[in-house]
Each structure stands twice: as C-alpha cells, then as structure tokens.
Amino acid sequence: MATLTDVAKRANVSKMTVSRVINHPEQVTDELKELVFQAMKELDYRPNVAAKALANNRTQIIKFFILEEMDTTEPYYMNLLTGVAQELDKHHYTLQLVTKNNFDIGACDGYIITGMREKDYDWIERATKPVVLFGENHHGHDFVDTDNKAGTKKATEHAIAEGYSKIIFIGLDVKEPFEYSREAGYINTMQKEQRIPQIHRFENRSRYTAKFISDNWVDFPKGTVFVCGSDRLAIGIERSILKLGGKIPQEYGIIGFDGVFLDQIASPQLTTIKQHVIEMGVACAKMLLNKIAQNGAPQGNVLFDPELIIRESTVEPQDIDSF
C-alpha cells in the first residue's frame, strides 16, 4: 500500500506539501495540487478521510437544503447538485440532500441552502454552522447566483434588435430578490428605449401561461415577443400560440430563462438566457469550504454572467421582413 512518503517522492515535493494538499488545499497553488493529485492517482493512494475528519473535528458532510417544490424546477437542481458534488468530492466531502427545513437531523460542517423565501430567513439565522445561499438575498448572507438583471437586459435588448413591436415580460409570481432583479433588467431596458413595460406574473407552471395566452389572444398582435422569467413559463406560451394558429418566430417571439433542459425539448426550441448552473454549484461548494476553513468568515457573493442562446423561437434581426 502506498504511503504519504511514496506520494511525496513521486510528485517531487515534501511530505508536508502532500499533507497540506490533502488537509488544507485552499493553502496550496493549483499547480502543486495537480502534481500531488496525479501522484496519488498513479499510486492509488487514498488518504484516511476518517482520521482526517477526527483530527480536524469535522464530519466531512455538507447538507444541501432545497426549500421549494422540486417538481417545478427539475432538472435545474440536478445540474446544481452535480456541480456541488463534483467540487466536494475533490475534498473528500459527502453531500447530503435535505428537502425539509430542519437543521437538527444529523451533524455536518456547513450548509448550502436554496429555494429560500422571505419567511425562511429567521430559520436560516439560527444555523450554527457556516451557510452559503444559492440565490440573491438582502439579508447579508454569502451567496452565489446568476446576474439576473443582466440576463433579462440581454433578452430585452435581443427582442428589440429583432424588431418585434410589442415586448411583454412574463414573470414568476414570487416576491423575491431574483424576480425583482429580472424585472428590473427588463424595465430599465424598455425605459431606455422609451417603450412602455408590460408585466404579468404566474406560478412557475406552463399551464398558467398557456391559459393566459388563450384567454387573451386578441390582445397579442403579430409582432409580439414574450420575455419570460423561466423556460417553463415560456413553453406554456409557445404551446398555446401554436395551438391558436400563430407562427413562431415569424409572427410571435419567445425568450426563456434558465437554459438547462426544457429550452431544448421545446418545439420550436427556445431562445433563452442560459444560466451556468453546474459552474455555480462548483462555486457554492468552493465558497462554503473556504468559509469552513476560515472559521465562518464572510465570503461575499459571486454573480455569474448568463448567456443569450438564440434558437428557433426568435428570428435573427437580418431575417425579419415585416410583421
């Protein structure tokens, strides 16, 4: 069985460096970590995680709380969990998924929490271990999220460039920071272009937006584009327009938000604002591990720039004739 000394010799570094890579990777350069990890792989060396945890008074467990209904967000959270798990695995941490807000079920070293609503923050404040939130908040908690305002700004600018005459925002019916930011990106862009904003909000289920379109079809002239707060809301609009005989994208445009999976199975495929969810999961894990290593020191926030993905539900500006 390979030893710490064997790994040090193979990587051409000191035993102390190998120990630091295993126990305190945040203190070591990426280049050194790569050398040591490669040597560990070649020698099939596996550190004694249990002994390490005992020595550091750690459980090597991170709890991940999802505080909203997952049936309206799948497969979004699967991508987020993938990113979190990939990073934690590098540091020999176990990820424990919890769907009920109870901190008292089992020990852990820290929490990643998402799906928060305003009513949850009193509960979050009672956490006795380091916490990182996935999602904007105004309560001073460290967080990782998409730059939601920038995302809808990109979507609205694209809709304007395409030449659609009427631009309607379809938002999520939640009074939360991420939704306010998405609406702000839309409103600010519309006002800059001296256009009148129009906003409608729905629960994040496609059937509600489908019904909205069918009930108000006469109010949507050709040349209308819908900038949506989620791909799920966008799919409901798309299905209803097609059912009513509208042409997408020649007569009506649709832009979603998320870009995880639903945008690609829609027909036509959705133009969307893509969130880099796996990468954000990695960032959540890194932030929490740093916070644990620094005895709970504040980490601030990280905002990821979302990407406009143009697909079949909107037309390229040069392809427009007239509505």
SVG drawing of the C-alpha trace seen along z (x, -y; Angstrom):
<svg xmlns="http://www.w3.org/2000/svg" viewBox="-60 -57 71 59">
<polyline fill="none" stroke="black" stroke-width="0.4" points="0.0,0.0 1.4,-3.4 2.3,-5.9 2.5,-9.6 6.3,-9.3 5.7,-7.5 3.4,-10.2 5.9,-12.9 8.7,-11.2 6.5,-10.6 5.4,-14.3 8.9,-15.5 7.6,-17.6 7.9,-17.4 5.7,-15.3 4.5,-18.5 3.3,-19.7 1.4,-16.5 -0.2,-16.8 -1.2,-20.3 -2.8,-19.4 -4.8,-16.7 -5.8,-18.7 -5.7,-22.3 -6.0,-22.5 -7.0,-26.2 -3.4,-27.0 -1.8,-25.3 -1.4,-26.5 -3.3,-24.8 0.0,-23.6 1.1,-21.9 -2.3,-20.3 -2.2,-18.9 1.2,-17.4 0.1,-15.7 -3.2,-14.6 -1.6,-13.0 0.9,-11.2 -1.9,-10.0 -3.8,-8.7 -0.8,-6.8 0.0,-5.2 -3.7,-4.6 -3.1,-6.4 -6.2,-7.1 -5.9,-9.4 -7.6,-8.2 -10.6,-10.5 -12.0,-9.3 -8.8,-10.1 -8.5,-13.5 -12.1,-14.3 -11.5,-13.2 -8.3,-15.3 -10.0,-18.4 -13.2,-17.9 -15.1,-17.6 -17.8,-15.3 -16.9,-15.7 -20.6,-16.2 -22.2,-19.1 -26.0,-19.5 -27.8,-20.8 -31.3,-22.2 -33.9,-22.8 -36.7,-24.8 -39.1,-24.9 -41.0,-22.3 -38.6,-20.5 -41.3,-19.3 -41.4,-22.9 -37.6,-23.3 -36.3,-19.9 -33.9,-19.2 -32.4,-22.6 -31.4,-21.3 -29.8,-18.1 -27.3,-20.3 -26.7,-22.4 -26.2,-19.3 -23.8,-17.9 -21.6,-21.0 -21.7,-20.9 -20.9,-17.2 -18.1,-17.4 -16.3,-20.0 -17.0,-18.4 -15.7,-15.1 -12.3,-16.6 -12.1,-17.4 -13.5,-14.1 -16.8,-15.6 -20.1,-13.8 -23.2,-15.7 -26.4,-15.2 -29.6,-16.4 -32.3,-17.6 -35.7,-18.8 -37.2,-19.7 -36.0,-22.7 -34.6,-21.0 -31.0,-21.7 -31.2,-19.1 -31.2,-15.9 -27.6,-14.7 -24.3,-16.5 -22.5,-18.3 -19.8,-21.0 -21.9,-23.5 -25.0,-24.2 -25.8,-25.2 -29.4,-26.4 -31.5,-27.3 -35.1,-28.0 -35.4,-30.4 -38.4,-32.7 -38.7,-35.6 -40.3,-33.5 -37.3,-31.2 -34.6,-33.8 -35.5,-33.7 -34.9,-29.9 -31.6,-30.4 -30.3,-32.8 -30.4,-30.0 -27.8,-27.9 -24.9,-27.1 -22.6,-26.1 -21.4,-28.1 -24.0,-28.9 -23.8,-29.8 -27.0,-30.5 -27.7,-29.7 -29.7,-32.8 -29.7,-36.5 -30.7,-37.8 -30.9,-41.1 -30.1,-39.7 -26.3,-39.8 -25.8,-36.1 -23.0,-34.9 -24.4,-33.8 -23.9,-32.6 -26.3,-33.4 -26.8,-34.4 -26.7,-38.1 -30.5,-38.1 -30.7,-41.8 -28.1,-41.4 -29.9,-38.3 -33.2,-40.0 -31.4,-43.0 -29.8,-40.8 -33.2,-39.2 -35.0,-42.5 -32.2,-44.0 -32.3,-41.0 -36.1,-41.3 -35.7,-45.0 -33.0,-44.2 -35.2,-41.5 -37.8,-44.2 -40.7,-42.8 -43.1,-45.7 -44.6,-44.6 -42.4,-43.2 -44.2,-41.7 -42.5,-40.3 -43.9,-37.1 -42.5,-36.8 -42.7,-34.4 -45.3,-35.3 -42.9,-35.4 -41.8,-38.5 -38.1,-37.6 -34.8,-39.3 -34.1,-37.2 -37.5,-38.1 -37.2,-41.8 -33.8,-41.7 -35.1,-40.0 -38.0,-42.5 -35.6,-45.4 -33.4,-44.3 -36.5,-44.3 -38.0,-47.5 -34.7,-49.5 -34.1,-48.4 -37.6,-49.2 -37.5,-52.7 -34.1,-53.4 -35.7,-52.6 -38.7,-54.8 -41.0,-51.8 -43.8,-51.0 -43.2,-47.9 -46.0,-45.4 -45.6,-42.7 -47.7,-39.6 -46.7,-37.1 -47.6,-33.5 -46.8,-30.4 -43.9,-28.6 -46.1,-26.1 -46.7,-26.1 -50.4,-25.5 -50.9,-29.0 -49.2,-30.8 -50.9,-28.7 -54.3,-29.7 -53.2,-33.3 -52.5,-33.3 -55.7,-31.5 -57.8,-33.8 -56.2,-37.0 -55.3,-36.0 -57.0,-39.1 -54.6,-41.3 -51.5,-40.0 -51.0,-41.4 -48.4,-39.9 -45.0,-41.3 -45.4,-40.5 -42.5,-38.8 -42.7,-37.4 -39.6,-37.7 -40.1,-35.1 -38.8,-34.5 -38.3,-30.8 -38.2,-28.3 -41.2,-26.5 -43.4,-29.7 -42.1,-30.1 -43.1,-26.6 -46.7,-27.2 -46.8,-30.4 -45.3,-28.5 -47.8,-25.7 -50.7,-28.0 -49.6,-30.2 -49.1,-27.3 -52.5,-25.8 -54.2,-29.0 -52.5,-29.1 -49.8,-31.7 -46.4,-31.3 -43.2,-31.2 -40.9,-33.1 -42.3,-34.8 -45.3,-36.4 -44.5,-35.8 -41.3,-35.5 -40.5,-33.8 -37.4,-34.1 -37.0,-31.9 -34.7,-31.9 -32.6,-29.0 -31.3,-27.1 -30.9,-23.8 -33.1,-21.3 -36.6,-22.5 -35.4,-25.0 -34.1,-22.2 -37.1,-19.9 -39.5,-22.7 -40.6,-22.8 -39.6,-25.1 -36.5,-25.1 -36.5,-28.2 -34.2,-31.2 -33.2,-31.5 -31.0,-33.1 -28.7,-30.3 -27.6,-30.0 -24.3,-28.2 -25.8,-26.1 -23.1,-23.4 -20.4,-26.1 -22.5,-27.9 -22.8,-24.7 -19.0,-24.4 -18.7,-28.0 -21.2,-27.3 -19.1,-24.4 -15.8,-26.3 -17.3,-29.3 -18.6,-27.1 -15.4,-25.1 -13.4,-28.3 -15.8,-29.6 -15.4,-26.4 -11.6,-26.7 -11.8,-30.3 -14.0,-29.6 -17.1,-31.2 -15.5,-34.4 -17.8,-36.2 -17.2,-35.4 -19.4,-38.0 -21.2,-37.0 -20.4,-35.7 -22.6,-36.6 -22.3,-34.6 -22.9,-36.3 -25.7,-34.5 -25.5,-33.8 -28.1,-34.6 -28.7,-31.4 -30.5,-32.1 -32.6,-29.2 -35.8,-28.8 -38.3,-30.8 -36.9,-34.1 -35.7,-35.3 -32.3,-36.8 -32.6,-40.6 -31.5,-40.2 -34.3,-37.6 -37.1,-39.9 -39.3,-41.3 -42.2,-42.9 -44.9,-42.0"/>
</svg>
